[in-house]
Amino acid sequence: MFASPAFAQAAASPAATGTMGILEQFLPLVLIFVVFYLLLIRPQQKRMKQHKEMLNQLRRGDRVVTAGGIIGTINKLVNDTEVAVEIADGVRVRVLRATITEVLGKGEPVAAEKAETDKPTEK
C-alpha cells in the first residue's frame, strides 16, 4: 500500500532533480518578465520621454489641452513647473506643466514677435 523507503529516497536524490529541474522552474518566470518588459514597461518609458520633451518645448502662443480637458493658449511660462494659460478672452489660469497632455498647435516664436515690436519707427 505505501511506497517502500527505497523508492522514496531514490526520487529525492540530487541526480534526479539536478540543475535542469531548477532551470525549468525559473524559465516561465523569466519569460513572463521579458514579455512584461517588452509589452508594458518599454512603451511606457518611451511615452514618458516623449511627454517630457513636449513639455520642455512649450512656448508662448501654443494651444494646449490640460489633463482636465481644458483647451487654451499659453500666455506666459511662469517657471519650470507652472504655465499661465488663457482659456477665454481675458481669463487666465495657472496650471502645472505636467498636467498639459497635448499641444494642438504651435504658436509663433517669441523672439520674432519681440523683434517686430521693438523696431524703432522712422519719422
C-alpha positions in Angstrom: 0.0 0.0 0.0 2.7 2.5 0.9 5.9 3.1 -1.1 8.9 1.4 0.4 11.7 3.7 1.8 14.0 2.7 -1.0 11.7 4.2 -3.7 11.1 7.4 -1.7 14.8 8.0 -1.3 15.6 7.4 -4.9 13.1 10.0 -6.1 14.6 12.8 -4.0 18.2 12.1 -5.0 20.2 15.2 -6.3 20.8 13.4 -9.6 17.1 13.2 -10.3 16.4 17.0 -9.7 19.7 18.4 -11.0 20.2 21.9 -12.5 17.8 21.2 -15.4 14.9 21.0 -12.9 15.8 24.4 -11.5 16.1 25.9 -14.9 12.7 24.5 -15.9 11.2 26.1 -12.8 12.5 29.6 -13.4 12.2 29.7 -17.2 8.4 30.6 -17.1 9.1 33.5 -14.6 11.9 34.8 -16.8 9.7 34.6 -19.9 6.9 36.5 -18.1 9.3 39.2 -17.1 10.6 39.6 -20.7 7.0 39.8 -22.0 6.0 42.4 -19.4 9.1 44.5 -20.2 8.5 44.4 -24.0 4.8 45.0 -23.9 4.3 47.3 -20.9 7.5 48.8 -19.4 9.4 49.8 -22.5 6.5 51.5 -24.3 5.5 53.4 -21.2 9.1 54.7 -20.8 9.1 55.8 -24.4 5.8 57.7 -23.9 7.1 59.4 -20.7 10.2 60.5 -22.6 8.1 62.0 -25.5 5.9 63.8 -23.0 8.9 65.3 -21.1 10.3 66.5 -24.5 6.9 68.0 -25.4 6.8 69.9 -22.0 10.3 71.2 -22.5 9.4 72.6 -25.9 6.4 74.6 -24.8 6.4 78.3 -25.6 4.1 81.2 -25.6 1.3 81.0 -28.1 1.0 77.2 -28.1 -2.6 75.8 -28.0 -2.7 73.1 -25.4 -5.0 70.6 -23.7 -4.7 70.0 -20.0 -5.4 66.8 -18.2 -8.8 68.2 -17.1 -9.8 68.7 -20.8 -9.4 72.5 -20.8 -8.2 73.9 -24.1 -6.3 77.2 -24.0 -3.4 79.2 -25.3 -0.1 79.6 -23.3 0.2 83.2 -22.3 3.3 83.0 -20.1 5.8 80.4 -18.9 5.7 81.3 -15.2 8.6 79.0 -14.1 9.8 75.4 -14.6 6.6 73.9 -13.2 3.8 76.4 -14.0 2.3 77.9 -17.1 -0.3 80.7 -17.5 -2.9 79.5 -19.9 -5.6 81.8 -21.4 -8.8 79.8 -21.7 -11.1 82.6 -22.8 -10.7 86.3 -23.6 -9.2 87.9 -20.5 -9.5 84.7 -18.5 -6.1 83.3 -17.5 -5.4 80.3 -15.2 -2.1 78.9 -13.9 -1.7 75.2 -14.5 1.2 72.8 -13.8 3.3 71.9 -16.8 2.9 68.2 -16.0 -0.9 68.5 -16.5 -0.5 69.5 -20.1 -1.3 66.4 -22.1 -1.2 67.6 -25.7 -0.1 70.5 -27.9 -2.8 71.2 -30.5 -0.9 73.9 -32.4 2.4 75.7 -32.2 2.5 79.4 -31.7 4.7 82.0 -33.3 8.3 82.2 -31.9 8.6 84.8 -29.1 11.9 86.2 -30.5 10.2 87.1 -33.8 7.3 88.8 -32.1 9.6 90.8 -29.9 11.9 91.8 -32.7 8.9 93.2 -34.7 7.6 95.2 -31.7 10.9 96.6 -30.7 11.8 98.1 -34.1 12.3 101.8 -33.9 9.8 103.7 -36.0 11.2 106.1 -38.7 9.8 109.6 -38.9 
